[in-house]
Amino acid sequence: MKFIPCQSGQCTEGGTHCGGCGRSHSEIAETKYLVGNIVEFSRKQGYENVDDFAAFIHKNLLKKLNE
């Protein structure tokens, strides 16, 4: 399956899938939850270099997926 981000202004809440991006509402909710946790962790740590933290998450995500 290919990830398609939400399209601003085209999101729908009815049915099981968004009419804008086509992802299931449960997938969207889980993604928001994951991002929220990463944001909260970053804030709790007081990171000033959030770009570096995001790059670290990106790099490690790809590494783990390719193991």
N, CA, C and O atoms as a Tripos MOL2 file, in Angstrom:
@<TRIPOS>MOLECULE
protein
  268   267    67     0     0
PROTEIN
NO_CHARGES

@<TRIPOS>ATOM
      1 N           0.8470   -1.1700    0.0000 N.3       1 MET1
      2 CA          0.0000    0.0000    0.0000 C.3       1 MET1
      3 C           0.8970    1.2390    0.0000 C.2       1 MET1
      4 O           1.9300    1.2620    0.6690 O.2       1 MET1
      5 N           0.5110    2.2320   -0.7280 N.am      2 LYS2
      6 CA          1.2480    3.4780   -0.7980 C.3       2 LYS2
      7 C           0.6230    4.4930    0.1620 C.2       2 LYS2
      8 O          -0.5980    4.6420    0.2080 O.2       2 LYS2
      9 N           1.4750    5.1940    0.9300 N.am      3 PHE3
     10 CA          0.9950    6.2360    1.8340 C.3       3 PHE3
     11 C           0.6490    7.4800    1.0270 C.2       3 PHE3
     12 O           1.4270    7.9290    0.1860 O.2       3 PHE3
     13 N          -0.5170    8.0200    1.2950 N.am      4 ILE4
     14 CA         -0.9510    9.2710    0.6780 C.3       4 ILE4
     15 C          -1.3340   10.2090    1.8160 C.2       4 ILE4
     16 O          -2.2550    9.9090    2.5760 O.2       4 ILE4
     17 N          -0.6370   11.3470    1.9460 N.am      5 PRO5
     18 CA         -0.9780   12.2670    3.0300 C.3       5 PRO5
     19 C          -2.3310   12.9340    2.8060 C.2       5 PRO5
     20 O          -2.8190   13.0200    1.6790 O.2       5 PRO5
     21 N          -2.9200   13.4000    3.8890 N.am      6 CYS6
     22 CA         -4.1900   14.1230    3.7870 C.3       6 CYS6
     23 C          -4.0220   15.3580    2.9190 C.2       6 CYS6
     24 O          -2.9910   16.0290    2.9570 O.2       6 CYS6
     25 N          -5.0410   15.6420    2.1460 N.am      7 GLN7
     26 CA         -5.0560   16.8230    1.2990 C.3       7 GLN7
     27 C          -5.8810   17.8910    2.0090 C.2       7 GLN7
     28 O          -7.0700   17.6990    2.2630 O.2       7 GLN7
     29 N          -5.2570   18.9910    2.3210 N.am      8 SER8
     30 CA         -5.9170   20.0540    3.0600 C.3       8 SER8
     31 C          -7.2240   20.4650    2.3810 C.2       8 SER8
     32 O          -7.2550   20.7610    1.1860 O.2       8 SER8
     33 N          -8.2840   20.4760    3.1570 N.am      9 GLY9
     34 CA         -9.5820   20.9040    2.6520 C.3       9 GLY9
     35 C         -10.3630   19.8110    1.9480 C.2       9 GLY9
     36 O         -11.5140   20.0400    1.5760 O.2       9 GLY9
     37 N          -9.7870   18.6300    1.7500 N.am     10 GLN10
     38 CA        -10.4770   17.5480    1.0530 C.3      10 GLN10
     39 C         -10.7990   16.3780    1.9800 C.2      10 GLN10
     40 O         -11.3510   15.3700    1.5380 O.2      10 GLN10
     41 N         -10.4580   16.5060    3.2540 N.am     11 CYS11
     42 CA        -10.6850   15.4190    4.1950 C.3      11 CYS11
     43 C         -12.1760   15.2580    4.4890 C.2      11 CYS11
     44 O         -12.9140   16.2390    4.5820 O.2      11 CYS11
     45 N         -12.5960   14.0220    4.6320 N.am     12 THR12
     46 CA        -13.9730   13.7200    4.9920 C.3      12 THR12
     47 C         -13.9740   12.8050    6.2040 C.2      12 THR12
     48 O         -13.0150   12.0670    6.4300 O.2      12 THR12
     49 N         -15.0370   12.8490    6.9770 N.am     13 GLU13
     50 CA        -15.1380   12.0280    8.1750 C.3      13 GLU13
     51 C         -16.1630   10.9120    8.0560 C.2      13 GLU13
     52 O         -16.2020   10.0200    8.9030 O.2      13 GLU13
     53 N         -16.9890   10.9460    7.0240 N.am     14 GLY14
     54 CA        -18.0130    9.9260    6.8640 C.3      14 GLY14
     55 C         -17.4430    8.6320    6.3030 C.2      14 GLY14
     56 O         -16.3890    8.6280    5.6660 O.2      14 GLY14
     57 N         -18.1450    7.5450    6.5450 N.am     15 GLY15
     58 CA        -17.7290    6.2480    6.0240 C.3      15 GLY15
     59 C         -16.5000    5.7170    6.7360 C.2      15 GLY15
     60 O         -16.1620    6.1550    7.8360 O.2      15 GLY15
     61 N         -15.8420    4.7700    6.0960 N.am     16 THR16
     62 CA        -14.6720    4.1490    6.7120 C.3      16 THR16
     63 C         -13.3650    4.7600    6.2450 C.2      16 THR16
     64 O         -12.3340    4.5980    6.8980 O.2      16 THR16
     65 N         -13.3990    5.4730    5.1030 N.am     17 HIS17
     66 CA        -12.1840    6.0480    4.5330 C.3      17 HIS17
     67 C         -12.3810    7.5280    4.2050 C.2      17 HIS17
     68 O         -13.4910    7.9740    3.9160 O.2      17 HIS17
     69 N         -11.2890    8.2690    4.2550 N.am     18 CYS18
     70 CA        -11.3080    9.6870    3.9220 C.3      18 CYS18
     71 C         -11.4850    9.8500    2.4170 C.2      18 CYS18
     72 O         -10.8460    9.1440    1.6360 O.2      18 CYS18
     73 N         -12.3390   10.7650    2.0120 N.am     19 GLY19
     74 CA        -12.5580   11.0160    0.5990 C.3      19 GLY19
     75 C         -11.4180   11.7890   -0.0440 C.2      19 GLY19
     76 O         -11.2960   11.8030   -1.2690 O.2      19 GLY19
     77 N         -10.5770   12.4340    0.7680 N.am     20 GLY20
     78 CA         -9.4510   13.2040    0.2330 C.3      20 GLY20
     79 C          -8.2250   12.3630   -0.0510 C.2      20 GLY20
     80 O          -7.6770   12.4090   -1.1520 O.2      20 GLY20
     81 N          -7.7870   11.5850    0.9460 N.am     21 CYS21
     82 CA         -6.5520   10.8010    0.7930 C.3      21 CYS21
     83 C          -6.8130    9.3190    0.5700 C.2      21 CYS21
     84 O          -5.9320    8.6020    0.0940 O.2      21 CYS21
     85 N          -8.0060    8.8530    0.9060 N.am     22 GLY22
     86 CA         -8.3480    7.4460    0.7090 C.3      22 GLY22
     87 C          -7.9150    6.5220    1.8370 C.2      22 GLY22
     88 O          -8.2050    5.3260    1.8080 O.2      22 GLY22
     89 N          -7.2180    7.0730    2.8380 N.am     23 ARG23
     90 CA         -6.7970    6.2140    3.9570 C.3      23 ARG23
     91 C          -7.9660    5.9780    4.8930 C.2      23 ARG23
     92 O          -8.9010    6.7770    4.9560 O.2      23 ARG23
     93 N          -7.9020    4.8590    5.6270 N.am     24 SER24
     94 CA         -8.9680    4.5620    6.5830 C.3      24 SER24
     95 C          -8.8950    5.5640    7.7290 C.2      24 SER24
     96 O          -7.8280    6.0870    8.0490 O.2      24 SER24
     97 N         -10.0260    5.8150    8.3260 N.am     25 HIS25
     98 CA        -10.0640    6.7440    9.4490 C.3      25 HIS25
     99 C          -9.2760    6.1960   10.6350 C.2      25 HIS25
    100 O          -8.7080    6.9670   11.4080 O.2      25 HIS25
    101 N          -9.2360    4.8800   10.7860 N.am     26 SER26
    102 CA         -8.4400    4.3040   11.8790 C.3      26 SER26
    103 C          -6.9450    4.5120   11.6230 C.2      26 SER26
    104 O          -6.1970    4.7780   12.5640 O.2      26 SER26
    105 N          -6.4950    4.3940   10.3670 N.am     27 GLU27
    106 CA         -5.0860    4.6470   10.0450 C.3      27 GLU27
    107 C          -4.7310    6.1050   10.3260 C.2      27 GLU27
    108 O          -3.6780    6.3930   10.8950 O.2      27 GLU27
    109 N          -5.6040    7.0150    9.9300 N.am     28 ILE28
    110 CA         -5.3690    8.4380   10.1640 C.3      28 ILE28
    111 C          -5.2800    8.7150   11.6600 C.2      28 ILE28
    112 O          -4.4050    9.4560   12.1080 O.2      28 ILE28
    113 N          -6.1860    8.1210   12.4300 N.am     29 ALA29
    114 CA         -6.1890    8.3210   13.8800 C.3      29 ALA29
    115 C          -4.9020    7.7790   14.5070 C.2      29 ALA29
    116 O          -4.3150    8.4310   15.3690 O.2      29 ALA29
    117 N          -4.4590    6.5930   14.0820 N.am     30 GLU30
    118 CA         -3.2250    6.0210   14.6220 C.3      30 GLU30
    119 C          -2.0090    6.8610   14.2540 C.2      30 GLU30
    120 O          -1.0950    7.0200   15.0630 O.2      30 GLU30
    121 N          -1.9950    7.3990   13.0360 N.am     31 THR31
    122 CA         -0.8870    8.2470   12.6060 C.3      31 THR31
    123 C          -0.8380    9.5100   13.4510 C.2      31 THR31
    124 O           0.2330    9.9200   13.8990 O.2      31 THR31
    125 N          -1.9930   10.1270   13.6690 N.am     32 LYS32
    126 CA         -2.0530   11.3280   14.5130 C.3      32 LYS32
    127 C          -1.5680   11.0170   15.9270 C.2      32 LYS32
    128 O          -0.8750   11.8260   16.5430 O.2      32 LYS32
    129 N          -1.9330    9.8450   16.4370 N.am     33 TYR33
    130 CA         -1.5100    9.4220   17.7740 C.3      33 TYR33
    131 C           0.0150    9.2820   17.8320 C.2      33 TYR33
    132 O           0.6530    9.7740   18.7620 O.2      33 TYR33
    133 N           0.5910    8.6110   16.8380 N.am     34 LEU34
    134 CA          2.0470    8.4260   16.7970 C.3      34 LEU34
    135 C           2.7770    9.7600   16.7120 C.2      34 LEU34
    136 O           3.7400    9.9900   17.4440 O.2      34 LEU34
    137 N           2.3290   10.6330   15.8290 N.am     35 VAL35
    138 CA          2.9620   11.9420   15.6750 C.3      35 VAL35
    139 C           2.8200   12.7490   16.9660 C.2      35 VAL35
    140 O           3.7640   13.4100   17.3990 O.2      35 VAL35
    141 N           1.6500   12.6900   17.5670 N.am     36 GLY36
    142 CA          1.4360   13.3950   18.8260 C.3      36 GLY36
    143 C           2.3880   12.9310   19.9140 C.2      36 GLY36
    144 O           2.9010   13.7440   20.6830 O.2      36 GLY36
    145 N           2.6250   11.6220   19.9810 N.am     37 ASN37
    146 CA          3.5580   11.0870   20.9720 C.3      37 ASN37
    147 C           4.9870   11.5430   20.7040 C.2      37 ASN37
    148 O           5.7210   11.8570   21.6410 O.2      37 ASN37
    149 N           5.3840   11.5810   19.4500 N.am     38 ILE38
    150 CA          6.7270   12.0510   19.1060 C.3      38 ILE38
    151 C           6.8780   13.5330   19.4480 C.2      38 ILE38
    152 O           7.9090   13.9520   19.9740 O.2      38 ILE38
    153 N           5.8570   14.3140   19.1480 N.am     39 VAL39
    154 CA          5.8810   15.7460   19.4840 C.3      39 VAL39
    155 C           5.9750   15.9330   20.9930 C.2      39 VAL39
    156 O           6.7830   16.7240   21.4780 O.2      39 VAL39
    157 N           5.1490   15.2060   21.7270 N.am     40 GLU40
    158 CA          5.1480   15.3260   23.1860 C.3      40 GLU40
    159 C           6.5000   14.9170   23.7640 C.2      40 GLU40
    160 O           7.0060   15.5820   24.6680 O.2      40 GLU40
    161 N           7.0880   13.8460   23.2640 N.am     41 PHE41
    162 CA          8.4040   13.4040   23.7290 C.3      41 PHE41
    163 C           9.4450   14.4840   23.4660 C.2      41 PHE41
    164 O          10.2630   14.7940   24.3330 O.2      41 PHE41
    165 N           9.4110   15.0540   22.2660 N.am     42 SER42
    166 CA         10.3600   16.1080   21.8980 C.3      42 SER42
    167 C          10.2230   17.3210   22.8160 C.2      42 SER42
    168 O          11.2210   17.8910   23.2570 O.2      42 SER42
    169 N           8.9990   17.7030   23.0950 N.am     43 ARG43
    170 CA          8.7590   18.8380   23.9930 C.3      43 ARG43
    171 C           9.2320   18.5290   25.4130 C.2      43 ARG43
    172 O           9.8520   19.3670   26.0680 O.2      43 ARG43
    173 N           8.9320   17.3160   25.8780 N.am     44 LYS44
    174 CA          9.3240   16.9100   27.2220 C.3      44 LYS44
    175 C          10.8430   16.9430   27.3820 C.2      44 LYS44
    176 O          11.3550   17.3100   28.4400 O.2      44 LYS44
    177 N          11.5560   16.5600   26.3300 N.am     45 GLN45
    178 CA         13.0110   16.5670   26.3760 C.3      45 GLN45
    179 C          13.5760   17.9790   26.2230 C.2      45 GLN45
    180 O          14.7260   18.2330   26.5790 O.2      45 GLN45
    181 N          12.7710   18.8890   25.6960 N.am     46 GLY46
    182 CA         13.2160   20.2570   25.5060 C.3      46 GLY46
    183 C          14.2090   20.4220   24.3670 C.2      46 GLY46
    184 O          15.0760   21.2950   24.4030 O.2      46 GLY46
    185 N          14.0690   19.5680   23.3470 N.am     47 TYR47
    186 CA         15.0020   19.6330   22.2210 C.3      47 TYR47
    187 C          14.9340   20.9930   21.5340 C.2      47 TYR47
    188 O          13.8560   21.4840   21.2010 O.2      47 TYR47
    189 N          16.0940   21.5850   21.3320 N.am     48 GLU48
    190 CA         16.1820   22.8290   20.5740 C.3      48 GLU48
    191 C          16.4220   22.5430   19.0910 C.2      48 GLU48
    192 O          16.1500   23.3860   18.2360 O.2      48 GLU48
    193 N          16.9330   21.3500   18.7990 N.am     49 ASN49
    194 CA         17.2620   20.9540   17.4240 C.3      49 ASN49
    195 C          16.2780   19.8840   16.9360 C.2      49 ASN49
    196 O          16.6640   18.7530   16.6400 O.2      49 ASN49
    197 N          15.0260   20.2620   16.8600 N.am     50 VAL50
    198 CA         13.9680   19.3220   16.4840 C.3      50 VAL50
    199 C          14.2040   18.7430   15.0890 C.2      50 VAL50
    200 O          13.8480   17.5920   14.8380 O.2      50 VAL50
    201 N          14.7940   19.5130   14.1790 N.am     51 ASP51
    202 CA         15.0920   18.9930   12.8390 C.3      51 ASP51
    203 C          16.0360   17.8000   12.9180 C.2      51 ASP51
    204 O          15.8630   16.8250   12.1880 O.2      51 ASP51
    205 N          17.0260   17.8680   13.7900 N.am     52 ASP52
    206 CA         17.9530   16.7470   13.9550 C.3      52 ASP52
    207 C          17.2420   15.5310   14.5430 C.2      52 ASP52
    208 O          17.4930   14.3980   14.1330 O.2      52 ASP52
    209 N          16.3560   15.7730   15.5050 N.am     53 PHE53
    210 CA         15.5900   14.6790   16.1000 C.3      53 PHE53
    211 C          14.7010   14.0130   15.0490 C.2      53 PHE53
    212 O          14.6360   12.7860   14.9750 O.2      53 PHE53
    213 N          14.0210   14.8190   14.2400 N.am     54 ALA54
    214 CA         13.1600   14.2780   13.1820 C.3      54 ALA54
    215 C          13.9850   13.4900   12.1680 C.2      54 ALA54
    216 O          13.5450   12.4380   11.7040 O.2      54 ALA54
    217 N          15.1660   13.9770   11.8190 N.am     55 ALA55
    218 CA         16.0460   13.2640   10.8830 C.3      55 ALA55
    219 C          16.4910   11.9340   11.4840 C.2      55 ALA55
    220 O          16.5910   10.9340   10.7730 O.2      55 ALA55
    221 N          16.7590   11.9180   12.7960 N.am     56 PHE56
    222 CA         17.1380   10.6920   13.4900 C.3      56 PHE56
    223 C          16.0000    9.6680   13.4360 C.2      56 PHE56
    224 O          16.2300    8.4920   13.1550 O.2      56 PHE56
    225 N          14.7740   10.1220   13.7060 N.am     57 ILE57
    226 CA         13.6030    9.2360   13.6360 C.3      57 ILE57
    227 C          13.4600    8.6840   12.2200 C.2      57 ILE57
    228 O          13.2460    7.4850   12.0410 O.2      57 ILE57
    229 N          13.5770    9.5450   11.2190 N.am     58 HIS58
    230 CA         13.4620    9.1430    9.8180 C.3      58 HIS58
    231 C          14.5040    8.0810    9.4680 C.2      58 HIS58
    232 O          14.1740    7.0400    8.9000 O.2      58 HIS58
    233 N          15.7500    8.3500    9.8090 N.am     59 LYS59
    234 CA         16.8540    7.4280    9.5020 C.3      59 LYS59
    235 C          16.6300    6.0630   10.1620 C.2      59 LYS59
    236 O          16.8050    5.0210    9.5300 O.2      59 LYS59
    237 N          16.2440    6.0840   11.4330 N.am     60 ASN60
    238 CA         16.0570    4.8280   12.1500 C.3      60 ASN60
    239 C          14.8210    4.0680   11.7020 C.2      60 ASN60
    240 O          14.8170    2.8380   11.7130 O.2      60 ASN60
    241 N          13.7820    4.7740   11.3110 N.am     61 LEU61
    242 CA         12.5920    4.1260   10.7650 C.3      61 LEU61
    243 C          12.9600    3.3370    9.5160 C.2      61 LEU61
    244 O          12.6070    2.1650    9.3870 O.2      61 LEU61
    245 N          13.6740    3.9900    8.5930 N.am     62 LEU62
    246 CA         14.0770    3.3180    7.3590 C.3      62 LEU62
    247 C          14.9940    2.1410    7.6330 C.2      62 LEU62
    248 O          14.8660    1.0890    7.0070 O.2      62 LEU62
    249 N          15.9160    2.3140    8.5630 N.am     63 LYS63
    250 CA         16.8400    1.2400    8.9230 C.3      63 LYS63
    251 C          16.0780    0.0220    9.4600 C.2      63 LYS63
    252 O          16.3220   -1.1050    9.0290 O.2      63 LYS63
    253 N          15.1720    0.2480   10.3860 N.am     64 LYS64
    254 CA         14.3980   -0.8540   10.9880 C.3      64 LYS64
    255 C          13.4980   -1.5460    9.9660 C.2      64 LYS64
    256 O          13.3220   -2.7630   10.0180 O.2      64 LYS64
    257 N          12.9280   -0.7730    9.0360 N.am     65 LEU65
    258 CA         12.0630   -1.3690    8.0260 C.3      65 LEU65
    259 C          12.8420   -2.2380    7.0310 C.2      65 LEU65
    260 O          12.2900   -3.1650    6.4370 O.2      65 LEU65
    261 N          14.1110   -1.9280    6.8610 N.am     66 ASN66
    262 CA         14.9390   -2.6710    5.8990 C.3      66 ASN66
    263 C          15.7180   -3.8160    6.5310 C.2      66 ASN66
    264 O          16.4960   -4.4760    5.8430 O.2      66 ASN66
    265 N          15.5280   -4.0710    7.8320 N.am     67 GLU67
    266 CA         16.2260   -5.1810    8.5060 C.3      67 GLU67
    267 C          15.6360   -6.5030    8.0880 C.2      67 GLU67
    268 O          16.0870   -7.5530    8.5460 O.2      67 GLU67
@<TRIPOS>BOND
     1     1     2 1
     2     2     3 1
     3     3     4 2
     4     3     5 am
     5     5     6 1
     6     6     7 1
     7     7     8 2
     8     7     9 am
     9     9    10 1
    10    10    11 1
    11    11    12 2
    12    11    13 am
    13    13    14 1
    14    14    15 1
    15    15    16 2
    16    15    17 am
    17    17    18 1
    18    18    19 1
    19    19    20 2
    20    19    21 am
    21    21    22 1
    22    22    23 1
    23    23    24 2
    24    23    25 am
    25    25    26 1
    26    26    27 1
    27    27    28 2
    28    27    29 am
    29    29    30 1
    30    30    31 1
    31    31    32 2
    32    31    33 am
    33    33    34 1
    34    34    35 1
    35    35    36 2
    36    35    37 am
    37    37    38 1
    38    38    39 1
    39    39    40 2
    40    39    41 am
    41    41    42 1
    42    42    43 1
    43    43    44 2
    44    43    45 am
    45    45    46 1
    46    46    47 1
    47    47    48 2
    48    47    49 am
    49    49    50 1
    50    50    51 1
    51    51    52 2
    52    51    53 am
    53    53    54 1
    54    54    55 1
    55    55    56 2
    56    55    57 am
    57    57    58 1
    58    58    59 1
    59    59    60 2
    60    59    61 am
    61    61    62 1
    62    62    63 1
    63    63    64 2
    64    63    65 am
    65    65    66 1
    66    66    67 1
    67    67    68 2
    68    67    69 am
    69    69    70 1
    70    70    71 1
    71    71    72 2
    72    71    73 am
    73    73    74 1
    74    74    75 1
    75    75    76 2
    76    75    77 am
    77    77    78 1
    78    78    79 1
    79    79    80 2
    80    79    81 am
    81    81    82 1
    82    82    83 1
    83    83    84 2
    84    83    85 am
    85    85    86 1
    86    86    87 1
    87    87    88 2
    88    87    89 am
    89    89    90 1
    90    90    91 1
    91    91    92 2
    92    91    93 am
    93    93    94 1
    94    94    95 1
    95    95    96 2
    96    95    97 am
    97    97    98 1
    98    98    99 1
    99    99   100 2
   100    99   101 am
   101   101   102 1
   102   102   103 1
   103   103   104 2
   104   103   105 am
   105   105   106 1
   106   106   107 1
   107   107   108 2
   108   107   109 am
   109   109   110 1
   110   110   111 1
   111   111   112 2
   112   111   113 am
   113   113   114 1
   114   114   115 1
   115   115   116 2
   116   115   117 am
   117   117   118 1
   118   118   119 1
   119   119   120 2
   120   119   121 am
   121   121   122 1
   122   122   123 1
   123   123   124 2
   124   123   125 am
   125   125   126 1
   126   126   127 1
   127   127   128 2
   128   127   129 am
   129   129   130 1
   130   130   131 1
   131   131   132 2
   132   131   133 am
   133   133   134 1
   134   134   135 1
   135   135   136 2
   136   135   137 am
   137   137   138 1
   138   138   139 1
   139   139   140 2
   140   139   141 am
   141   141   142 1
   142   142   143 1
   143   143   144 2
   144   143   145 am
   145   145   146 1
   146   146   147 1
   147   147   148 2
   148   147   149 am
   149   149   150 1
   150   150   151 1
   151   151   152 2
   152   151   153 am
   153   153   154 1
   154   154   155 1
   155   155   156 2
   156   155   157 am
   157   157   158 1
   158   158   159 1
   159   159   160 2
   160   159   161 am
   161   161   162 1
   162   162   163 1
   163   163   164 2
   164   163   165 am
   165   165   166 1
   166   166   167 1
   167   167   168 2
   168   167   169 am
   169   169   170 1
   170   170   171 1
   171   171   172 2
   172   171   173 am
   173   173   174 1
   174   174   175 1
   175   175   176 2
   176   175   177 am
   177   177   178 1
   178   178   179 1
   179   179   180 2
   180   179   181 am
   181   181   182 1
   182   182   183 1
   183   183   184 2
   184   183   185 am
   185   185   186 1
   186   186   187 1
   187   187   188 2
   188   187   189 am
   189   189   190 1
   190   190   191 1
   191   191   192 2
   192   191   193 am
   193   193   194 1
   194   194   195 1
   195   195   196 2
   196   195   197 am
   197   197   198 1
   198   198   199 1
   199   199   200 2
   200   199   201 am
   201   201   202 1
   202   202   203 1
   203   203   204 2
   204   203   205 am
   205   205   206 1
   206   206   207 1
   207   207   208 2
   208   207   209 am
   209   209   210 1
   210   210   211 1
   211   211   212 2
   212   211   213 am
   213   213   214 1
   214   214   215 1
   215   215   216 2
   216   215   217 am
   217   217   218 1
   218   218   219 1
   219   219   220 2
   220   219   221 am
   221   221   222 1
   222   222   223 1
   223   223   224 2
   224   223   225 am
   225   225   226 1
   226   226   227 1
   227   227   228 2
   228   227   229 am
   229   229   230 1
   230   230   231 1
   231   231   232 2
   232   231   233 am
   233   233   234 1
   234   234   235 1
   235   235   236 2
   236   235   237 am
   237   237   238 1
   238   238   239 1
   239   239   240 2
   240   239   241 am
   241   241   242 1
   242   242   243 1
   243   243   244 2
   244   243   245 am
   245   245   246 1
   246   246   247 1
   247   247   248 2
   248   247   249 am
   249   249   250 1
   250   250   251 1
   251   251   252 2
   252   251   253 am
   253   253   254 1
   254   254   255 1
   255   255   256 2
   256   255   257 am
   257   257   258 1
   258   258   259 1
   259   259   260 2
   260   259   261 am
   261   261   262 1
   262   262   263 1
   263   263   264 2
   264   263   265 am
   265   265   266 1
   266   266   267 1
   267   267   268 2
@<TRIPOS>SUBSTRUCTURE
     1 MET1         2 RESIDUE 1 A MET
     2 LYS2         6 RESIDUE 1 A LYS
     3 PHE3        10 RESIDUE 1 A PHE
     4 ILE4        14 RESIDUE 1 A ILE
     5 PRO5        18 RESIDUE 1 A PRO
     6 CYS6        22 RESIDUE 1 A CYS
     7 GLN7        26 RESIDUE 1 A GLN
     8 SER8        30 RESIDUE 1 A SER
     9 GLY9        34 RESIDUE 1 A GLY
    10 GLN10       38 RESIDUE 1 A GLN
    11 CYS11       42 RESIDUE 1 A CYS
    12 THR12       46 RESIDUE 1 A THR
    13 GLU13       50 RESIDUE 1 A GLU
    14 GLY14       54 RESIDUE 1 A GLY
    15 GLY15       58 RESIDUE 1 A GLY
    16 THR16       62 RESIDUE 1 A THR
    17 HIS17       66 RESIDUE 1 A HIS
    18 CYS18       70 RESIDUE 1 A CYS
    19 GLY19       74 RESIDUE 1 A GLY
    20 GLY20       78 RESIDUE 1 A GLY
    21 CYS21       82 RESIDUE 1 A CYS
    22 GLY22       86 RESIDUE 1 A GLY
    23 ARG23       90 RESIDUE 1 A ARG
    24 SER24       94 RESIDUE 1 A SER
    25 HIS25       98 RESIDUE 1 A HIS
    26 SER26      102 RESIDUE 1 A SER
    27 GLU27      106 RESIDUE 1 A GLU
    28 ILE28      110 RESIDUE 1 A ILE
    29 ALA29      114 RESIDUE 1 A ALA
    30 GLU30      118 RESIDUE 1 A GLU
    31 THR31      122 RESIDUE 1 A THR
    32 LYS32      126 RESIDUE 1 A LYS
    33 TYR33      130 RESIDUE 1 A TYR
    34 LEU34      134 RESIDUE 1 A LEU
    35 VAL35      138 RESIDUE 1 A VAL
    36 GLY36      142 RESIDUE 1 A GLY
    37 ASN37      146 RESIDUE 1 A ASN
    38 ILE38      150 RESIDUE 1 A ILE
    39 VAL39      154 RESIDUE 1 A VAL
    40 GLU40      158 RESIDUE 1 A GLU
    41 PHE41      162 RESIDUE 1 A PHE
    42 SER42      166 RESIDUE 1 A SER
    43 ARG43      170 RESIDUE 1 A ARG
    44 LYS44      174 RESIDUE 1 A LYS
    45 GLN45      178 RESIDUE 1 A GLN
    46 GLY46      182 RESIDUE 1 A GLY
    47 TYR47      186 RESIDUE 1 A TYR
    48 GLU48      190 RESIDUE 1 A GLU
    49 ASN49      194 RESIDUE 1 A ASN
    50 VAL50      198 RESIDUE 1 A VAL
    51 ASP51      202 RESIDUE 1 A ASP
    52 ASP52      206 RESIDUE 1 A ASP
    53 PHE53      210 RESIDUE 1 A PHE
    54 ALA54      214 RESIDUE 1 A ALA
    55 ALA55      218 RESIDUE 1 A ALA
    56 PHE56      222 RESIDUE 1 A PHE
    57 ILE57      226 RESIDUE 1 A ILE
    58 HIS58      230 RESIDUE 1 A HIS
    59 LYS59      234 RESIDUE 1 A LYS
    60 ASN60      238 RESIDUE 1 A ASN
    61 LEU61      242 RESIDUE 1 A LEU
    62 LEU62      246 RESIDUE 1 A LEU
    63 LYS63      250 RESIDUE 1 A LYS
    64 LYS64      254 RESIDUE 1 A LYS
    65 LEU65      258 RESIDUE 1 A LEU
    66 ASN66      262 RESIDUE 1 A ASN
    67 GLU67      266 RESIDUE 1 A GLU
